[in-house]
Amino acid sequence: MEGLDNADASLIPFLRKLADSIENGQLLPRQLQHIGEFFMSYQFQEQAIRDGEENTESPGHSFSKSELMKFIVMGWHIYSCILTETSISTD
């Protein structure tokens, strides 16, 4: 358990420094892309948890693993196109 506390203690200053670097424009585009991907993944997982809690009260709307993967990949593709200013193909 002590190792977990140490990891948490390291995470706090890391995230603060990361936020400062983003605000000050000190990151490379690739670094910012990784952070954006992490952010989208985290937000998606949090929403899935909230949706799962709601679905236990009113079942009937759930996603298969395949559907979730398609959603994540589509979001990543669109986000990548936005970062690189590439048009999104409709094919």
MDAnalysis code that builds the backbone (N, CA, C; Angstrom):
import MDAnalysis as mda
import numpy as np

u = mda.Universe.empty(273, n_residues=91, atom_resindex=np.repeat(np.arange(91), 3), trajectory=True)
u.add_TopologyAttr("name", ["N", "CA", "C"] * 91)
u.add_TopologyAttr("resid", np.arange(1, 92))
u.add_TopologyAttr("resname", ["MET", "GLU", "GLY", "LEU", "ASP", "ASN", "ALA", "ASP", "ALA", "SER", "LEU", "ILE", "PRO", "PHE", "LEU", "ARG", "LYS", "LEU", "ALA", "ASP", "SER", "ILE", "GLU", "ASN", "GLY", "GLN", "LEU", "LEU", "PRO", "ARG", "GLN", "LEU", "GLN", "HIS", "ILE", "GLY", "GLU", "PHE", "PHE", "MET", "SER", "TYR", "GLN", "PHE", "GLN", "GLU", "GLN", "ALA", "ILE", "ARG", "ASP", "GLY", "GLU", "GLU", "ASN", "THR", "GLU", "SER", "PRO", "GLY", "HIS", "SER", "PHE", "SER", "LYS", "SER", "GLU", "LEU", "MET", "LYS", "PHE", "ILE", "VAL", "MET", "GLY", "TRP", "HIS", "ILE", "TYR", "SER", "CYS", "ILE", "LEU", "THR", "GLU", "THR", "SER", "ILE", "SER", "THR", "ASP"])
u.atoms.positions = np.array([
    [0.817, -1.192, 0.000],
    [0.000, 0.000, 0.000],
    [0.859, 1.254, 0.000],
    [2.033, 1.159, 0.570],
    [2.924, 2.315, 0.634],
    [3.380, 2.720, -0.760],
    [3.606, 1.747, -1.640],
    [4.013, 2.038, -3.011],
    [2.937, 2.811, -3.758],
    [1.666, 2.504, -3.469],
    [0.554, 3.208, -4.093],
    [0.507, 4.656, -3.634],
    [0.733, 4.896, -2.358],
    [0.767, 6.261, -1.840],
    [1.890, 7.050, -2.501],
    [3.045, 6.414, -2.708],
    [4.175, 7.068, -3.341],
    [3.853, 7.419, -4.796],
    [3.154, 6.533, -5.485],
    [2.759, 6.804, -6.871],
    [1.793, 7.984, -6.920],
    [0.854, 8.036, -5.992],
    [-0.081, 9.157, -5.931],
    [0.667, 10.460, -5.665],
    [1.645, 10.417, -4.785],
    [2.417, 11.610, -4.454],
    [3.206, 12.096, -5.671],
    [3.653, 11.197, -6.517],
    [4.385, 11.576, -7.726],
    [3.448, 12.092, -8.808],
    [2.236, 11.595, -8.819],
    [1.278, 11.959, -9.849],
    [0.834, 13.412, -9.734],
    [0.649, 13.884, -8.541],
    [0.146, 15.246, -8.338],
    [1.080, 16.297, -8.931],
    [2.370, 16.314, -8.578],
    [3.237, 17.335, -9.186],
    [3.413, 17.138, -10.699],
    [3.380, 15.881, -11.146],
    [3.488, 15.614, -12.588],
    [2.332, 16.262, -13.336],
    [1.114, 16.062, -12.842],
    [-0.056, 16.628, -13.521],
    [-0.065, 18.150, -13.455],
    [0.388, 18.709, -12.339],
    [0.474, 20.174, -12.244],
    [1.459, 20.727, -13.269],
    [2.615, 20.075, -13.372],
    [3.636, 20.517, -14.325],
    [3.127, 20.356, -15.755],
    [2.409, 19.281, -16.011],
    [1.846, 19.036, -17.327],
    [0.831, 20.129, -17.685],
    [-0.031, 20.471, -16.756],
    [-1.014, 21.533, -16.996],
    [-0.311, 22.858, -17.270],
    [0.723, 23.157, -16.516],
    [1.489, 24.390, -16.747],
    [2.128, 24.384, -18.129],
    [2.662, 23.244, -18.532],
    [3.292, 23.130, -19.849],
    [2.285, 23.340, -20.970],
    [1.072, 22.836, -20.784],
    [0.022, 23.029, -21.787],
    [-0.343, 24.509, -21.867],
    [-0.565, 25.130, -20.709],
    [-0.935, 26.544, -20.676],
    [0.129, 27.433, -21.303],
    [1.390, 27.091, -21.104],
    [2.489, 27.913, -21.599],
    [2.941, 27.538, -23.013],
    [2.267, 26.566, -23.623],
    [2.600, 26.162, -24.996],
    [3.986, 25.560, -25.122],
    [4.421, 24.803, -24.125],
    [5.766, 24.245, -24.097],
    [5.853, 22.809, -24.598],
    [4.750, 22.267, -25.099],
    [4.753, 20.866, -25.525],
    [4.797, 20.755, -27.040],
    [5.409, 19.692, -27.501],
    [5.427, 19.390, -28.926],
    [4.040, 18.911, -29.357],
    [3.689, 19.080, -30.628],
    [2.370, 18.634, -31.093],
    [2.095, 17.165, -30.779],
    [3.123, 16.315, -30.909],
    [2.924, 14.883, -30.631],
    [2.610, 14.650, -29.149],
    [3.275, 15.392, -28.268],
    [3.007, 15.276, -26.833],
    [1.576, 15.711, -26.535],
    [1.162, 16.802, -27.156],
    [-0.200, 17.298, -26.955],
    [-1.218, 16.306, -27.490],
    [-0.879, 15.638, -28.578],
    [-1.775, 14.627, -29.126],
    [-1.953, 13.472, -28.141],
    [-0.857, 13.016, -27.536],
    [-0.950, 11.925, -26.554],
    [-1.813, 12.338, -25.361],
    [-1.643, 13.545, -24.920],
    [-2.429, 14.033, -23.791],
    [-3.900, 14.107, -24.181],
    [-4.178, 14.579, -25.391],
    [-5.562, 14.629, -25.872],
    [-6.183, 13.253, -25.954],
    [-5.415, 12.282, -26.417],
    [-5.917, 10.907, -26.502],
    [-6.208, 10.348, -25.115],
    [-5.313, 10.624, -24.169],
    [-5.551, 10.193, -22.802],
    [-6.816, 10.843, -22.251],
    [-6.961, 12.143, -22.483],
    [-8.119, 12.881, -21.986],
    [-9.414, 12.299, -22.543],
    [-9.440, 12.042, -23.874],
    [-10.652, 11.479, -24.475],
    [-10.957, 10.093, -23.907],
    [-9.932, 9.285, -23.733],
    [-10.120, 7.949, -23.174],
    [-10.675, 8.024, -21.754],
    [-10.098, 8.916, -20.967],
    [-10.545, 9.074, -19.584],
    [-11.999, 9.542, -19.532],
    [-12.329, 10.548, -20.341],
    [-13.697, 11.064, -20.369],
    [-14.681, 9.986, -20.822],
    [-14.278, 9.205, -21.826],
    [-15.145, 8.142, -22.323],
    [-15.406, 7.102, -21.237],
    [-14.345, 6.704, -20.535],
    [-14.503, 5.714, -19.471],
    [-15.391, 6.236, -18.345],
    [-15.213, 7.496, -17.981],
    [-16.051, 8.086, -16.935],
    [-17.514, 8.119, -17.365],
    [-17.756, 8.485, -18.633],
    [-19.127, 8.514, -19.130],
    [-19.710, 7.104, -19.182],
    [-18.899, 6.126, -19.563],
    [-19.367, 4.739, -19.608],
    [-19.756, 4.262, -18.213],
    [-18.992, 4.679, -17.210],
    [-19.320, 4.308, -15.832],
    [-20.646, 4.945, -15.428],
    [-20.792, 6.242, -15.747],
    [-22.049, 6.926, -15.409],
    [-23.217, 6.289, -16.145],
    [-23.023, 5.964, -17.423],
    [-24.084, 5.328, -18.195],
    [-24.414, 3.956, -17.626],
    [-23.381, 3.243, -17.184],
    [-23.602, 1.931, -16.583],
    [-24.424, 2.026, -15.313],
    [-24.181, 3.052, -14.521],
    [-24.953, 3.261, -13.294],
    [-26.394, 3.597, -13.635],
    [-26.585, 4.406, -14.673],
    [-27.940, 4.757, -15.094],
    [-28.656, 3.543, -15.673],
    [-27.910, 2.699, -16.410],
    [-28.522, 1.535, -17.047],
    [-28.972, 0.493, -16.042],
    [-28.370, 0.473, -14.854],
    [-28.822, -0.490, -13.856],
    [-30.204, -0.121, -13.355],
    [-30.528, 1.186, -13.407],
    [-31.847, 1.634, -12.977],
    [-32.870, 1.496, -14.098],
    [-32.439, 1.739, -15.331],
    [-33.342, 1.620, -16.477],
    [-32.646, 0.848, -17.590],
    [-32.646, -0.488, -17.502],
    [-31.947, -1.297, -18.495],
    [-32.575, -1.161, -19.880],
    [-31.807, -1.519, -20.902],
    [-32.325, -1.490, -22.251],
    [-31.385, -0.817, -23.226],
    [-30.370, -0.125, -22.731],
    [-29.430, 0.549, -23.631],
    [-28.018, 0.234, -23.176],
    [-27.418, -0.750, -23.825],
    [-26.040, -1.093, -23.491],
    [-25.269, -1.306, -24.787],
    [-23.956, -1.150, -24.702],
    [-23.103, -1.274, -25.871],
    [-22.266, -2.536, -25.760],
    [-22.066, -3.178, -26.897],
    [-21.171, -4.330, -26.920],
    [-19.743, -3.818, -26.958],
    [-18.789, -4.697, -26.679],
    [-17.378, -4.309, -26.746],
    [-17.023, -3.842, -28.155],
    [-17.581, -4.482, -29.143],
    [-17.319, -4.108, -30.532],
    [-17.815, -2.692, -30.820],
    [-19.014, -2.371, -30.332],
    [-19.554, -1.027, -30.542],
    [-18.714, 0.028, -29.832],
    [-18.279, -0.266, -28.628],
    [-17.433, 0.673, -27.891],
    [-16.106, 0.891, -28.605],
    [-15.529, -0.179, -29.135],
    [-14.265, -0.060, -29.852],
    [-14.438, 0.791, -31.107],
    [-15.525, 0.583, -31.835],
    [-15.794, 1.393, -33.028],
    [-15.923, 2.866, -32.655],
    [-16.604, 3.146, -31.567],
    [-16.785, 4.519, -31.117],
    [-15.447, 5.167, -30.761],
    [-14.609, 4.443, -30.042],
    [-13.299, 4.973, -29.636],
    [-12.422, 5.222, -30.861],
    [-12.393, 4.270, -31.779],
    [-11.561, 4.406, -32.975],
    [-12.058, 5.573, -33.833],
    [-13.361, 5.708, -33.972],
    [-13.905, 6.812, -34.751],
    [-13.523, 8.152, -34.114],
    [-13.649, 8.249, -32.788],
    [-13.273, 9.475, -32.089],
    [-11.796, 9.783, -32.253],
    [-10.965, 8.764, -32.153],
    [-9.516, 8.952, -32.325],
    [-9.214, 9.432, -33.733],
    [-9.872, 8.838, -34.731],
    [-9.640, 9.220, -36.129],
    [-10.031, 10.682, -36.357],
    [-11.184, 11.065, -35.880],
    [-11.644, 12.452, -36.060],
    [-10.707, 13.407, -35.331],
    [-10.321, 13.065, -34.127],
    [-9.404, 13.908, -33.361],
    [-8.068, 14.049, -34.092],
    [-7.561, 12.962, -34.648],
    [-6.306, 13.003, -35.400],
    [-6.435, 13.893, -36.629],
    [-7.565, 13.817, -37.302],
    [-7.797, 14.672, -38.471],
    [-7.848, 16.142, -38.071],
    [-8.444, 16.433, -36.944],
    [-8.504, 17.814, -36.465],
    [-7.100, 18.312, -36.155],
    [-6.297, 17.492, -35.486],
    [-4.932, 17.902, -35.137],
    [-4.075, 18.163, -36.369],
    [-4.239, 17.334, -37.382],
    [-3.405, 17.470, -38.576],
    [-4.080, 18.318, -39.650],
    [-5.260, 18.836, -39.335],
    [-6.036, 19.659, -40.266],
    [-6.291, 18.930, -41.584],
    [-6.558, 17.639, -41.478],
    [-6.885, 16.795, -42.622],
    [-8.391, 16.684, -42.720],
    [-8.915, 16.701, -43.943],
    [-10.369, 16.560, -44.080],
    [-10.761, 15.123, -43.734],
    [-11.948, 14.990, -43.213],
    [-12.454, 13.675, -42.804],
    [-13.156, 13.044, -43.994],
    [-12.682, 11.860, -44.359],
    [-13.233, 11.154, -45.521],
    [-14.621, 10.633, -45.204],
    [-15.515, 10.725, -46.178],
    [-16.867, 10.205, -46.008],
    [-17.043, 8.840, -46.653],
    [-15.959, 8.277, -47.187],
    [-16.034, 6.958, -47.828],
    [-16.135, 5.864, -46.818],
])
